[in-house]
Amino acid sequence: QWPAPDPRPSFHFAPERNWMNDPNGLVFFEGEYHLFYQYNPHGDRWGHMSWGHAVSRDLLSWEHLPIAIPETEVMAFSGSAVIDWKNTSGFGRNGKPPMVAIYTGFDPVTKNQSQFVAYSTDRGRTFSRHGKVLDIGSAEFRDPKVFWHAPTQRWVMVVVKASEKKAAFYSSRDLKQWQHESDFGPTASSTSVNWECPDLFELPVANGKPGEKRWVLAVSQGDKGPDNGSGGQYFVGAFDGKAFTLEPGWEDTPHWQDLGADFYASQSWSEVPDGRRIWIGWATDLRYAHAIPTTPARGLMTLPRTLTLRREGADWRLAQAPVRELESRRGALTQLEDLTLGETPVPLKLGESLDMQLAIDPQLASQVALSLTDAQGYTLLIGYTPATREVFIDRTRAGPHVHDAFPDRNIAALPPGDGPITLRLVVDRSIVELFAADGTRVITDRFFRGGGALSWSAHALGGRARIQSLRAWPIEPAVL
Ligand code: FRU
């Protein structure tokens, strides 16, 4: 059982039981989104790494499937999956393209990390092992993300040399023989011990010229993230099939994927039919991943999010939005207009799993906040500080002590401007995802209640404020 009264989220993915970490092998094929993930079949701590498996038609309701790639003499660490449409690998059967998984095999005896291939000819239900395809004799060489690069008619792999803080690029004609092309990194902005879980994709510039695109290189970092825990950065530039080059004038300051504590090891889907770039992250901070107080499953994914890129002055920002499939799970709308706030909290009749749009006019207030309070008085604050134009999620009084790194306050500074701000907030029992400034600022945080149901209220400090409008929809349970 999860701690009463069951903060297991209703529309975020968690395994049925045991330990889960990174999303792996994200690929769409024949109507199904596949979500493989780092999984320990034998317990709720990291170990015996295997690829767990689930499929979904809408990215929100998941069907659990048996383990796809088990631990053997090597653990099956993180990696990706592709559909080999041209059967370049020769793994296809009867004219049907194979699904090919490329993952890191970790040898627990020698500590070597090398890249392995396995393939499926039955829609990912069972995998046959091909074996090792790339070994540089390193203990810090992992997390291959592979995609088809049409201009060069080759497969490209981006993989990390983790402790060197490098992303390495390889190319292949057949997914089996790989040739080193170049390395990127380290950068001054990335001082973490490790780079992990890289991804590389091209995105439309949402506020750019028609058809304008840029490449984005994303890497997770084991520590020294936005709140000093783990997190992910991204870099914007160009990719020619061989090397990634930063956008001219790119300012080498950290560009965080997410400013909350709980977004790590992000990976994007390949083959999404309508061309969207959608990714998902493991909702944790590495510092307390083992202290997450849930049972029988420990580990949760964030919402899948659609990505675009935006120019912001001379700078670039990744923009994220909950996948639009979430809107079709919305229940009956609750709408409030022109709600005046002062220091006395105004109760709001809202549930624990919802999607909310909010327009706040701070007026004279020094802070405006929504509170989520449990029956024991533990409170999570989600708010805005107009003087510094910062949105925040404050966990300093949210739930019993889980870990020393847990009671924190995660902030995102909005771009210059004044007047009302609009926010999108998605809450699901023990996770909150806050999207601000067109999704260019995201804060993802988990929280754990002491007990009882959660209740919502809103208040303002230092003067009156106004909620111009609040629209909230409960998210209905999954129908499989
Ligand atoms: C990231 C990570 C990856 C590795 C996997 C092992 O959380 O450390 O670099 O492949 O987890 O489970």
Boltz pocket constraint, residues with backbone or C-beta under 6 A from the ligand:
constraints:
  - pocket:
      binder: B
      contacts: [[A, 21], [A, 22], [A, 38], [A, 49], [A, 76], [A, 77], [A, 78], [A, 79], [A, 104], [A, 142], [A, 143], [A, 195], [A, 196], [A, 197], [A, 265]]
      max_distance: 6.0
